[in-house]
Amino acid sequence: MAQSLKTPAAAGAPTASHPDVGEKVRAIIEDVRTCGDAAVREHSARFDRWEPESFRLSAEQIEEIVARVPRQILDDIRFVQDQVRTFAEHQLDSMKEFEVETLPGVHLGQKHIPVGAIGAYVPGGRYPLLASAHMTIVTAKAAGVPRVVACTPPIRGEVPDATVAAMHLAGADEIHLLGGVQAVVSMALGTEDMAPVDMLAGPGNAFVAEAKRLLYGEVGIDLFAGPTEILVVADETADPFVTAVDLLSQAEHGPDSPAVLITTSEALGREVMEHIDRLLPDMPTSDNAEPAWRDHGEIHVVDDLDTAYELADRYASEHVQILTAEPRQALERMRNYGALFLGEGTCVSYGDKVIGTNHVLPTRGAANYTGGLWVGKYLKTVTYQEVTDQGSSARLGEVCGRAARVEQFEGHARSGDLRASKYADAALPWAPAKTDQQS
């Protein structure tokens, strides 16, 4: 049984975009599809007041930009990218290629082939997300992607030095100062100055997310994501102040970011609410965090942790933080989440910024069927087959002929029949009779 101390003020699920977002995005896509670079330049000037001679940064420009970034920031970028790279490389090591002989002379195999080219979108605007460069570009390069195109918008007409440095140090092969839908469409479709990519990755606002959704099929995408979500499972041992701070850390992402607490302690739930009420007024990002908590914040009190984990699984939240006496129990009890954060020493912000696991994660219940961005997303797992034993080919041919005819696929059946005939002298009653000239 669950008692709700706080329920969302806004009815229904958070909305990621205004209803006319799709219409506006479709118009930009078709404009770029038809007019190419001219349309890209027009939309960049309109939305970002940015119309340089070339959106792509040269090697010399990148070198100058990186030189402007303080040493400590560069050191921190390298540290975080090392964490992301190390984890991605271990993920890659866990993906084994193999070949197995299932019958005499029948060889079946699996290979992992990197996607040829990916487009990484790194958001800018009010909150430049440097970490997105680490998550999308470093992971792609760890997978062996040969060409990574990276786009980020200018910020109020200025070059975002630290973001460009992060993209460069992550291994981007091309860096373009280009934002919004026009950047995503340029990467997906290609223009006169940018060859198209095979896959898009990275977060963005409602317009970027809608562009990825509409372009999916023409190109691959990492996943549909947004808005950011946090769910905390806590028992009576949790620190209510820590719980409150961590809930607000994700609520600041946007006014539609759900922040949910499920706890076995009513006293803890009430203390968390009191702390949040005190913290919010002085929080620099309260313009996002306050409406997020007001409209999408929830606190539920349950009888025991079994019920807490069951309820948490129903949310299938992007980030699930476990603040209990035995946090590792969640590894066995839960199955639906983007990422788990176990114990007070861990926090979702570590996952967002520094710890090394990927922060591009499923939202809106997508954790019911998928995980987040990882090195495997950039790999095509393909198979190959080879039959070198004639007896095995004849046996497969006989079975193929029968199986295909059950499905009324006569052409398939004849391919099997032919090998059964060639390798085991089976009859081919459907074969045309040879003419005297063929004899």
N, C-alpha and C positions, 0 to 999 in steps of 0.2 A: 504494500500500500504506500502511496506517495502523498505527502502534504505539500502544497505549493505555497511558499512564503512570498514569491514574486513571480508573476506571469508577464509575458510580453504585452506592452501597451499597444503595439501595432498588431493589427489582425493579420493572421496568415504568415507565410514565409517572407523573409526580406526580399525586396525586389532589387535586382541587380541593375536595372536600367529603366529609363522612361519608355513608355510605349512607342514613341516615335524614333527610338534609337535605331531599330532595324531598318526603317525607311531611309534614314540619313546615311547609314553605313552602306546600304545597297547602292545608293546614288554615287558615293565616293568610289566604290569598287568598280562600277560600270564606267565612271569617268576615267579612272586610271587605266582600265582595260582598253578603252577606246583611244585615249589621248596620251597615254604613257607619261613621260617625264614632264610634259607641259602641265598635266593635271596634278602631278605630285608637287610641282613647284607652286602652283596656284593654291593648293590646300595647305601647304606648309606656310606660305605667306599669310593665309587667312587665319589659321588656327594658332600658329606659333610665332608669327611675325619674323619668319626666318626664310631667307631666300639667298643663300650663298651661291657663288659660282658653281661649286660642286658640293653635294651633301657628303660625299665620301671624303674622309680625312686621309691625307697623304702620310707616308711614313715620317716625313719631316715634321708635319703638324703634330702627329701623335707624340713624337719625341719631345717637342716643345711643351706640349700639354702635360705630359708625365713629369717633366722637369719642374713644373710649377707646383706639383702636389707635395705637401710637407712629408718629410721622411717617415715620420711616425705613422701617417696614414698609409703610405706605401708598405711599410713593414707589417701593419695590421692586415692589409689586403693580402699580402703574400702568406701570412700565417693562416688566415681563413681559407684561402684557396688551397693551401697544403692539406687542411683538414678535409675539405670537399673532395680533393683529388684522391687522397688516401682511401676514403670510404668508397668512392666510385671504382677505384682499382680493385679493391677487395670484392665488390659486387661483380666486377667483370671476371675475376678469377673463379667465382662460384658458378659461372655459366660455362659448362663444358661442351665442347664439340666432341662428337663420337661417330664411330662407324661400327656396325654390328652385322654379322653374317647370320641371317635368320633361317635360311635353308642353304644347302650346299650351293655355293656360287651366287647367292642372292645377298648383295651388299646394300645396306640402307644406312644413310648418314645424315648428320645434322651439322650445319655451319652457321656462324653468326657473322653477318656482313654489315658493316657500318652504313648508315644512310649517307648518300653522297654529299648532300649539302643541307644545312639547317639554317633557319633564320631565328636569331635570338632577339627578342624584344625586351629591353631593359627600361622600365618606366622612369619618368622624370617628373616634371611639374613640381608641385609643392613638396612632395616626398620622393626624392630620387632614391631608387632602391638599388644601391650598389650591389647588395647581396644577390640580386637576380642575375647579375653577370657571372658570379661564381657558380650559381646553381645550374644555369643553362649552358654556359660556354665551357667551363672546366669539365663538366660531366660529359659533354659531347666530345671534347678532345680526348678524354680518358677512354671513350668508346671507340675512338679511331676515326671520327668524322673528318674527312679531308678538307672540307670547306665550311667555315662558320661565318655567316654574315651577321653582324650585330648592329642594331639600331637603338638610339636613345634620343629623346628630344632635347633641344636647347632649353635652358631654364631662364625665362624672362629675357630672351635674346642673348644669353651668355652661354659659353661652353661649359658643361659640367665636368670640370677637370678630373675630379676623383672617379666619376663614373667611367670616363674614357680610359683612365689609368687601369681601372679594374677590368674593363673589357680587353684591353691590350695585354695585361699580365695574364689574363685567363686563357689567351691564345687565339683571340678572334682574328680571322684572316682579312676581314674587311670591317671597318667601323664607319657608320654613317650617322651624321647628326641630323636625324629625321625622326619625327614622332607620330603617334596617333595612328589612325586608320591608314593614312597614306603610307606610313612606313611598313605596316603589316602587308598591305596589298602589293607594294613594290617588291617586297621579298617573295611573296607568293607567286605573283604573275610575271615578275621581271619587267624591266623597262629598258630604254636605250642604254642607260648607264649601270644597270644592275641585272646580272643573270638571275633567273629564278632559283628558288631553293626547293627542296623536296618535303620539308617539314618545318612547321613553326613551333616555337617554344617560348615560354615566359608569360608572366602575368601582365595585367594592364587594366585600364578602367573599363566601364561598361561598353564603350565604343570599340575598344581593342578586342574585348572578349567576343562581342557580336561579330566583328570582322573575322576572327578565327572560326567562329561557328559557321558563318556563311561560306567561307573558303574551304572548309573541311570537305575532302573528297578530291578537290583539285590538288590539294597538298595534305599531308598528314599534320596532325597537331599533337602536342603533348597530352593535354586534357582540358576539359572545361573546368574553370576554377573561378571562385569568387561568389560572394564576399567572404572575407576571412571569418573563421569560426573558432571558438574555444569552448571546451567543456572540461570542467574540473570535477573529479570524484574525490571526495574528502570524508574522512571519519573524524572522530573526536580528538585525534592526536594532531590534526592539522593546525597550523598557525593561521588564525583568521586574517591577520594583517597581510601575510604573504599571499594568501588566497585572494584577497581583494586586489592587491597590486597586480597579481598575475592575470586576473580577469580583465582589468582595465588595460593591461599591456596590449591585449589584442583588440579590445573595443576601440582603441584609437585608430585602427586601420580605416574605419569609415563608419558613417552613421547607421549603416545597415548590417554591421557585424554582430552576430549573435554571441553572447557570453552567458554560459549556463553553468550553474553549480548544482551538483547532486551530492547530498551529504546524509550521513546517518545521524547527524547531530543538529537538532533545531537551534541549540545555543550558538553553535558555530555559524549557522546560516544567518542568524540575526546579527551577530557581531560583524560578519562580512558586509552586510548591508550598511551597518553604521559606519564602518571604515570607508566604504565606497562613497557614501554621502559626504564624508569629511574630505576625502581626497579629490573628488571631482572638481570642485570650484577653482582650485589653484592649479589644476593640471593644464600645461600649455596646449595640449591637444584635446581639450574638453569639448571643442566644437564638434569633434567626431565622437569622442568617448561618451559624452553625456547623452546624446540622442540614441546611441547604440545601446547603452545600458537601460535607458528609459523605455525604449521601444522594443528591444530585442533581448533584454536581460531576463534571466530566469533563475530561481532558486527552488529546488525541490528537496524535501526531507523524506527519506525512505527508512524502512524498518531495519535493513541490514545491507551488507555489502553485496550479497548475491543479487538483491533487488536493484542496487545501485548500478552494478555492471550490466544487468539486463536492460535497464532503462537507458543507460549510456549507449549500448549497442543499437538501440532503436533510433537514436539521434544520428549515428554514423558520422560523427563530427570530424572536421578536418584535423584539429589538434585536441588530444585528450591528455590532460595532466592528472596524474595520480598522486594525491597527497594523503596517504594512509600509512598505517603502521607497517604493513608489508606490501609495498607498491608492486613488487614483481609478480604478485598474484594476478595482476591484470593481464599479464602475458598469456596466462592459461584461461582466464575467464572471458576475455573480450575477443571479438573477431571483426568488428566494423569500426575502423578509424583510419585517418590518414597517417598519423604518427602518434606514438605514445611517448609521454615524458614522465619518467618514473622517479618519484621522490622529490623532496624539497630542494635537494641540491641541483636539480634539473629544472629548466623552465622552457616554455615555448619560445621565448625570445632567443635562447641559445640556438634552437633549431632554425629560427628565422635568420640569424646573423652569423653564428660563429662555429657551431659544433661539428659540422661536416655532413650531416644527413641533409637531404634535399628539402627545400621549403616550398616547392611547387607541389601542392597536395590537393586531393579531391575535396570538393565542398558540395553542399546541397544534397547530401545523401549518396553521392557517387562512391563513397567509401564502402557501400554495400557490394560493389562489384569491381572496384579497381583500387590500386595503390597510387602513389604519386610518381613524379618524375624520377627516373633513375637511369643508370647507364644502359639498361636493357631497352629503354624506350628508343634509343638511338641506334639499335641494332635490329636488323631483319633476320629472324631465325628461319632459315630455309633448309629444305631437305634435298637429298639426291639419292638416286637409285641406280644399281647396275646389276645385271644378271649375266654371269659368265658361264654358268653350268647349263648345258643344253637340256638335261633331264629336268632340272628345276624349272626352266623356262617352259618346257612342254607341260609340266604339271600345272603351273600357274595359268597357262593358256587354256587348258581344259576347264579349270574352275572359272576362269574369266568368261569363257564362252557361255557356260550355264548361268552364271550370276548376271551377266549383261542381258541375257534373253528374258530372265525373270522381270527385268525392268524395261523390256522391249527396246533395247539399244542394240540393234543388229550390227551396226558398224563396229561398236566396241567388241561385240562377240566375235566378229570375223578377225579382228586383230589378234585375239587370243587363239582362235581356231588355227590361224595361219602358223603360229609358232608350234602349236601342238602337232600340226601336220609336218612341218619342216623338221622338227627335232624328234618326233616319235611316230612318224608315218601315219598319223591320224587322217581319216577321210575328210575331204573338203567338198561336200555335195553341192555347195553354193558356187564353187569356182566355175567360171566359163570353160567349156571344152576347148582344147587346143585345136587350132586349124592345122591343115596339112603343112602350110607354110611355116607355122610356129614349130611344128614337129621337126 
